[in-house]
Amino acid sequence: MADAHAAGLKVHVWSVNPENLDLPVELRCGDPSSPGFGHRLGDVETEARRLFARGIDGAFSDAPDMLVKVRAEGPEAWSRKAEAGRSCASRQ
């Protein structure tokens, strides 16, 4: 990312989507043995915060409203909330 930014390039991620199958294992929510687990919603907000905290300039998503919300939180919140870990309570 630093090399891209040093070269004057913007970094956009394809894609940050809420379904478990699109998220890192530690951000997936629910019982992995349940039917449809891969298509259930995981903790995409934490994934977006991690990416913004690393310095991405933007992202594509099936949940653009979530990206707008997370981006508006700003760098301090990205780091703090990303470190706090996953939140699946509202997705159960």
C-alpha positions in Angstrom: 0.0 0.0 0.0 2.8 2.4 0.9 4.4 1.8 -2.5 1.1 2.5 -4.3 0.6 5.7 -2.4 4.2 6.8 -2.9 3.6 6.4 -6.6 0.5 8.6 -6.4 -1.9 5.7 -6.8 -5.2 5.3 -4.9 -5.9 1.9 -3.4 -9.4 0.5 -3.7 -10.4 -2.9 -2.4 -12.7 -5.3 -4.4 -14.8 -6.2 -2.5 -15.9 -5.9 1.1 -19.1 -7.9 1.5 -21.1 -8.9 4.5 -21.6 -12.6 3.8 -19.6 -15.0 5.9 -18.1 -16.7 2.8 -16.5 -13.3 1.9 -15.0 -12.6 5.3 -11.9 -13.9 7.2 -12.7 -16.9 9.4 -12.4 -14.8 12.6 -15.2 -12.4 11.5 -17.7 -15.0 10.5 -20.9 -15.2 12.6 -23.1 -18.1 13.5 -22.7 -21.8 13.6 -20.5 -23.1 10.8 -22.4 -26.4 10.7 -25.8 -24.7 10.1 -27.3 -24.7 6.6 -26.6 -21.5 4.7 -23.8 -20.4 7.0 -21.7 -19.0 4.2 -24.5 -16.7 3.2 -25.3 -15.4 6.7 -24.1 -12.0 7.7 -20.7 -11.7 9.4 -18.9 -8.8 11.0 -18.1 -6.8 7.8 -17.8 -3.5 9.7 -14.7 -4.8 11.5 -13.2 -6.0 8.2 -13.9 -2.5 6.7 -12.3 -0.8 9.7 -9.2 -3.0 9.5 -8.8 -2.1 5.8 -9.3 1.6 6.3 -6.9 1.6 9.2 -4.3 0.0 6.9 -4.7 2.9 4.5 -7.1 2.0 1.7 -8.6 4.9 -0.1 -11.9 3.2 -0.9 -13.7 -0.1 -1.5 -16.4 -1.7 -3.5 -19.2 -3.5 -1.6 -22.7 -4.9 -1.7 -23.2 -2.8 1.4 -22.2 0.7 0.4 -24.1 2.3 3.3 -21.9 0.3 5.7 -18.8 1.6 4.0 -20.0 5.2 4.2 -20.7 4.8 7.9 -17.4 3.2 8.7 -15.4 5.7 6.6 -17.1 8.6 8.4 -16.0 7.2 11.8 -12.4 8.3 11.1 -9.0 6.8 11.7 -9.1 6.8 15.5 -12.3 4.8 15.6 -11.1 2.4 12.9 -8.1 1.3 15.0 -10.0 1.3 18.3 -13.0 -0.6 17.0 -11.0 -3.0 14.8 -8.9 -4.0 17.8 -12.0 -4.5 19.9 -12.7 -7.6 17.7 -15.8 -9.0 16.2 -19.3 -8.2 17.0 -21.9 -10.8 16.0 -24.6 -9.9 18.5 -26.8 -8.0 16.0 -26.4 -10.7 13.3 -27.6 -13.7 15.2 
